[in-house]
């Protein structure tokens, strides 16, 4: 039986910088999104490789929700676990977690919806089947709102 934790096949270590930390010694909540964004890019590099051109056809955030469970301090060793949970026609839903790599405590979670976007024409586009097929191949469990054409 698969658990929620076993669904995450990609993780990115986070380097906590001095300027990430507030006067209380905690990573500022606004900085969490930087960690999520960085890990999301690393995930796309791994799964999509050169098939995504960030200057032309790209993915942009349409919605994001962050939950905070426990503070992160400068001495914590943090990983961002990332997965695609759902593929739509023009959208991709992703889940991420900031976890303490030693204790496995979840410090924060994130759910984001990204949309295919043509930066030149300034319009949304359907997520290419090539991308969808790469996500499906990489992930263990992914919900498909629409059928994906085989390679």
C-alpha positions in Angstrom: 0.0 0.0 0.0 1.4 3.4 -1.0 1.6 6.1 1.7 1.5 9.8 1.0 5.2 10.0 1.7 6.0 7.3 -0.9 4.4 9.3 -3.7 7.2 11.9 -3.6 9.9 10.8 -6.0 11.8 14.1 -6.2 13.5 16.1 -3.4 15.7 19.2 -3.4 17.9 20.2 -0.5 17.5 23.8 0.7 20.4 26.0 1.7 19.1 28.3 4.5 20.8 31.7 4.2 21.4 34.2 7.0 19.1 36.7 5.4 16.2 34.1 5.3 16.0 34.3 9.1 14.0 36.8 11.1 14.8 38.3 14.5 13.3 35.3 16.3 15.8 33.0 14.5 13.1 31.5 12.3 13.0 31.4 8.5 10.5 34.2 7.5 7.3 32.7 6.1 7.6 34.7 2.9 10.9 32.9 2.2 9.2 29.5 2.1 7.8 30.3 -1.3 11.3 30.9 -2.7 12.2 27.4 -1.5 9.1 25.9 -3.2 9.8 27.8 -6.4 13.4 26.7 -6.6 12.5 23.0 -6.0 9.7 23.3 -8.6 12.3 24.4 -11.2 14.6 21.6 -10.2 11.7 19.1 -10.6 11.0 20.5 -14.1 14.6 20.3 -15.1 14.7 16.6 -14.0 11.4 15.5 -15.6 11.1 17.8 -18.6 14.8 18.4 -19.4 15.2 20.7 -22.4 11.7 20.2 -23.6 10.5 23.4 -21.8 11.6 26.8 -23.1 11.1 29.3 -20.2 11.2 32.3 -22.6 8.4 31.0 -24.9 6.1 28.2 -23.9 6.3 28.0 -20.1 4.3 27.3 -17.0 3.0 30.1 -14.7 1.5 30.0 -11.3 -2.3 30.4 -11.3 -3.0 29.4 -7.7 -0.9 28.7 -4.6 -1.7 27.6 -1.1 0.9 27.3 1.7 0.3 25.8 5.1 2.8 26.4 7.9 3.1 23.8 10.7 6.4 24.4 12.5 9.1 27.0 12.3 12.4 26.4 10.4 15.6 27.6 12.0 19.0 28.4 10.4 20.5 25.1 11.7 17.7 22.9 10.3 18.5 20.6 7.3 15.6 21.0 5.0 14.4 19.1 1.9 11.6 20.1 -0.5 9.7 17.1 -1.7 7.8 17.7 -5.0 5.3 15.9 -7.1 2.7 16.4 -9.7 -0.6 15.1 -8.5 -2.9 16.0 -11.3 -2.7 16.8 -15.0 -5.5 18.8 -16.7 -5.8 20.1 -20.2 -4.0 23.4 -19.6 -3.1 22.9 -15.9 -0.8 21.0 -13.7 -1.5 20.6 -9.9 1.6 20.1 -7.8 2.1 19.3 -4.1 5.3 20.1 -2.2 6.5 19.7 1.4 9.3 21.3 3.4 10.7 18.6 5.7 13.4 18.2 8.2 15.8 15.7 6.6 16.8 14.3 10.0 13.5 14.0 11.8 11.2 13.8 8.7 9.0 16.4 10.4 6.8 18.3 7.8 7.4 22.0 8.4 5.1 23.3 5.7 3.1 22.1 2.7 2.2 23.7 -0.6 -0.3 23.1 -3.3 0.1 25.0 -6.6 -1.7 25.0 -9.9 0.3 26.0 -12.9 -1.0 26.8 -16.4 0.7 26.4 -19.8 1.4 29.9 -21.0 2.8 31.3 -24.3 4.9 34.3 -23.2 5.2 35.6 -26.8 1.5 35.5 -27.6 0.4 36.1 -24.0 -2.2 33.3 -24.1 -2.6 30.0 -22.3 -2.1 26.8 -24.2 -2.7 23.1 -23.7 0.1 21.3 -21.8 1.9 19.3 -24.5 1.4 15.6 -24.5 5.2 15.2 -24.5 5.3 16.9 -21.1 2.3 15.0 -19.8 3.9 11.7 -20.8 7.1 12.6 -19.0 5.1 13.5 -15.8 3.2 10.2 -16.0 6.4 8.2 -16.6 8.1 9.8 -13.6 5.3 9.8 -11.1 3.9 6.6 -9.4 0.4 7.9 -8.9 -1.0 10.8 -10.9 -4.6 11.8 -11.6 -5.4 12.6 -15.3 -8.4 14.9 -15.9 -8.1 14.2 -19.7 -6.6 11.3 -21.6 -2.9 11.6 -22.5 -1.9 10.5 -26.0 0.8 7.8 -26.0 4.3 8.7 -27.3 
